[in-house]
């Protein structure tokens, strides 16, 4: 029994996981069947049971770099449609709309940056540079996985024995976080930001002292793109997020300059980063110390993240987190200003959930958000158990 399959929601959770896995299997099979031999060389990888494939599977990014797999730009229109149908199986309707919007924002960001960003490729901000890769043979292998990602998107899923066992890490960012439309504005992560701010603003002075991790916000989420999150992890700098240096010295300098400017803007030192490190048990205020109205607001905030999952699975997550014994283990932390438009960061952390939201870059108009499971990101716990059972058959 996994951490989120405890009674009374076990039956609903199990059915939701099976239904999601079935939809993913059908969509993945259709996509792979539509590819030619050359495309399959990029799209199809070995099962996660293969050590080399597993090493590649847990290598993930949210930066504008090659995420590994077959890019949308290298597919025809029909194949692109099948790709997006695959992506939709991993998300709720609202989650899919958010992801599609973030992908489209690459055009807006290109204009914001004066059409001059390139990141070592022909077009640096490109809505066709999102990659899909499948690990294993859907419908044939007992263990298979898939991921979809590009700038500000990383979706990761693992299926074992016809059951979706993991949907994290799930990263969605937005740059710009807010952009003007004719007569309105576009804010893909507005729900996640406003739900947290509404909760924080209900705190009395003694509660705010507990929730405040630091008076100013760090320049990025703390967990970064580590495969696993551990006690004591501090914010990853851009050099580490990109996993190495560029062969182009101009790009190499650009990454260092961006990181240096971000650190100067935040004012953080090594001591500050240590102060806001991820810890077990978590820092911040416990849900036990919240009144009923505040607990309701916290539950609503959690749904802004677990609600990314396929519809029925999201509902099962809601039921799970509504249980007092589960919610009591959740802590909330905040850094930075509570004023709208000002740089800020928050963290929601429990034994099987880690949520981070950061909006500091571009003067508080460039947001990163991630939903993780500290106990089993990438389904690593379930995969280890599967291997153990296989050894004793």
N, C-alpha and C positions, 0 to 999 in steps of 0.2 A: 504493500500500500504506500503510495507516495504522499507527500505532505499535503497535497491539495485534494486528496481523494477520500478523506475521512467522512464517516456518516455524519449527517443524513444525506449529503449531496452526492454520495459516491455513485449512485446509479445514474443520475443526470450527467455527472462529469464523464463517466465512462462512455455513455451513449454519445455525448457530444464529441468526445475524442475520436470515437470510431467513425462517426458521420463525417467529421472534418478530414480524417485520413482517407476515407473512400473518395471524397470529392477531389482531394489532392492527387490521389493515384490515377483517377480518370483524366484529370487535366494534364498531369505530367506525361502520361502515356501518349496522349494526343499530340502534345508538343514535340516530344522526342520522335514520334513517328513521322512528323512533318519535316524533319531536318535531313539534310544530305550528309554524306560521309564526312566532308570537311567540317561542317558545322558541329557534328557530333563529337569531334575531337576536342572542341571547347566546351560543349554543353554537358556531356556525360562523363562522370568520374566514377571511380570504384566505390564500393559500399563503405560506409563509416567503419566497418570492421577491419578494413585495410588500414594499417598504420599511416601510410603516406597520404591516403585520402582523408583520414581523420585529421591529420595535421593541417591539410589545406582547408578542411571544412570549418575549423575553429579560427581561421585567420580571417578576420573581418575588419571592415573599414566604414567610416562615414565621411571620409575626406574625398575630394574629387580625384580619385585615382582608379586604376583598373582593379575592379573587385574580383575578377576571375570568373570565367564562364563565357557565355555567348551574349554579346551586346545586342540591344535592340537595333542599332544601326546596321548590323550585319545579318538582319533577317528581312524577309519580304513581308508584305502587309499582312498576309494570312498568318505567318509565323508570329509576327508581333501581336496580333490579336490573341493567339493561343498563349503567348507569354503573359499577357495581361489577364487572361482568364485564369491562368495558374496563380498569379499574384492574388486575384480576388478570392480564391479558395482559402487563402491564409488569413483573411481579414473580414471584419464586419463590413456592412455597406458603408458606414461612416468612416471606418478605417481605410477602406479602399479609396474613397473620395479624397481623403486627406493625403494619402500617398500619391495619387495621381496629380493632385494640386501641387504638391511639393516638387514633383518632377517637372511640371510646367513652369515653376518659378525660376528654373534655370535660364529661361529666356529673359525674365525680368532682371535677374541678377547680372546677366551679361550686359544689359543696358546700364544698370547701376554702375558697373565697373568700366563703362566706356568702351565696351566691346573689345577690351584689350587683354583679358585674362586668357592664358593658354595652357598652363600646367603641363607643358611638354607634349601637347597634342594639337591638332589643327584648330579645334575650338575648345576652349577651357570650360565653358559653361554650356553643356550640351544635353538636352532632354532625351537624346537617343543613346546616351552613354550610361545605361543601366543594364546590369548583367544578371542572367539567370543560369544557375548550374544545378544539376541533379546528381546526387551521390547514390549509386546503386541502381537497381532495376525495380521501379515501382510495380507492384503487383506480383513480382517474382521473388525478390529478396525479402527476407523477414525483417531486415533492417535497411532502411533507405532514408535519405534526407534531401533537402533542397534549400537554396538560399537565393535571395534576390536583393540586389543592392547597387547603389551608385551614390552620388553626392547627396548626403543628408537622408539616405534611406538604407537600412540594413534589416532584412527579414530573414529569420533562420528557423528551420523546422526539422524535427526528427520523428520518424514513424517507425514503430517496432510492433510486429505482429498485428498489423492492421489498426493501429491505435496511435494517434498523434500524442506523443509523450512530452514534447517541448515546443514552445513557440517563442522562446527567448534565446539570445538578446533580440529586442525589437526596438530599433532606433528610428526616430523621425525628427528631422530638423526643419528649419525654415529660414531662408535668407532671401529677401527681407522677411522678418517676422510679421511685419505689417506693411502693406503697400496700398496706395490709394487707387480706388476704382472710380468710375463716374457715379458720383452721388453716394458712395459707400466706401468701405475698405475691406481688404482681404487679409484674414489672420488665421492661417491653418491650425495653429496651436493655441488659439484664443481660449478654448475650453479648459485646457490643462493649466494655462496661466491664471485665468480668472478664478477657477475653482480653488486653487491654492491661496490666492490673495484674499478671497472671501473668508476662508478658514482662518488665516493668520490675523485678519482684522478683528476677529471676535475675541482674541486672546486678551485677558487681563494682564496687568504689568508683570505679575509674578510668572504667568504662563509664558509671556514673551521672553522673559529672561531665560527660561528653560529651552525654548525653541531656537533661540538665536545662537547659531554656530559661530558667526563672525559678523561684525558690523558692515563689512563690504564683501562683495561677491568675487569669487575666483573667476578666471577667464574661460573656464570650460567645465564640463561635467568631470567628476573625479574618477569614476571607474574607467573612463576612456574606452578603448577597444580591446581591453584585456579579455582573454578567453574565459577567465574565472576571476571573481572578485574575492579578495581576502582581507582580513583584519590588517589595518595599517596602510592600506593602499592610499597613495596621495595622487593628486592630479597629474595626468600624463601630459607632457609638453608636446608640441607639434612634431618635433623630430621623432619622438617615439610613436605618435599616432600614425605617422607616415611610414614607420618601420624602415628607417634607413635614410641614406643621403641620395640626392639626385645627381645623376652624371652631369647634368647641366648646371654649371656654377651659378648662373643667374637665378634659377629656381631654388637651388640650395640656399642661396643668400636670402631669397624671398621668404622661405619658411622660417629661417632664423629671425628675420626682421619682424615678421608678423607676430611671432611668439614673444619677442622682446618688447614690442609695442603693447601687446596684450597684458604682459606682466607689469609693465610700467603703469598702465592704466588702472589695473586692479590694486597696485601697491603692495602685492603679496611678496613675502619673503619665504624662505624655507620654513621658518617657524610658523608662519601663517598657514602654509600648506599642511604642515603637521597638525595644526589645530583643527582643520576641517577634514582630516583623513577619515576614511570609512572605518568604522570600528564595530566589533562584536563583543558585547552588546552595543546597540546603536546609541549615538548621541541624540540630543533633542528631547522633546517632550513625548511621554508615552500617552497612548490613547486612553489608558486608565485614568489619566489626569484631566480628561476632557469631559464636559457635560454632554447630555444627550444630543443637543442641537449641534455641538461641535463634532461629535462622533458621526452624526448624519452627514455633515459637510465633508468629513474625512472619507467616509464611504463613497460619496459622490466623486471626490477627487480620485480615488482608486479606480473607479469605473472609466475615467478619462484615459486610462492606460490599459487595463484588462479589457475594456470595451473595444480595443483594436482587434481582439481575437474573433474568429468566426462566431456568428451570432449566438448559437446555442451554447458554445463553450464560454463565451463572455457572460451569458446568463448564469452558468454554473459557477463561474468565478465570483459573480456578484453574491450569489447565495453563500458561497464559502466565506467571503470576507464580511458578510453581515453577521456571522456568528461571533458572539462576544469573546469567546475564548481565543479566536483568531485575531480579531481586531485589537484585543488588549496587548498583543505582542508587537504592535506596529508603533514606530516612533516617527515623529516629524521634526525636521530641522530646516532652518532658514538662514540665508546669508544675504546681506545687502539691504537695499531699501524696499519698503512695502508700497511705495508710490508707483502708480502706473507709468510706464515709460522709462523707469530708472533701472539700472543694472541689478539683477537679483538672481538667486539660486535657491532651490529647495530640494530636499531629499525626504523620501518616505521609505522606511526600511523596517522589515520584519524578517522572521526566519526564512520565508520562502518568497519574499518580494523585495526588490530594490528599485525605486523610482528616482530618477534625477531629472531636474529641469534647470537649464541655465540660459539666461538671456542677458548677456553683457556686451558682446561684440557689436560693432557699428552703433555705439551709444545706446545699447539696449534694443536693437532691432535685428537681432540675429540669434535665433533660439535653437537649442539642442534639447532633446528629450529622449529618455531611454527607459524601457521596462525590462528588468532582469529578474532572474531567480538565483539568488546566491547559492542555493543548495544544488541546483541542477540546470544551469545555463547549458544550452546545446544538448540537453538530455544526457549529460555525462554520467549522472548517477544511475539512470535507468539503463544506459548502455553498458556500464560496468556490471550491473546486476544481470543483464542478458548474457554477457560473456561468462559470468560465473555459473549461471544455470547451464550454459552450453558445455562447460567443462565437466559437469557432473551428470550429464545425460548418458 
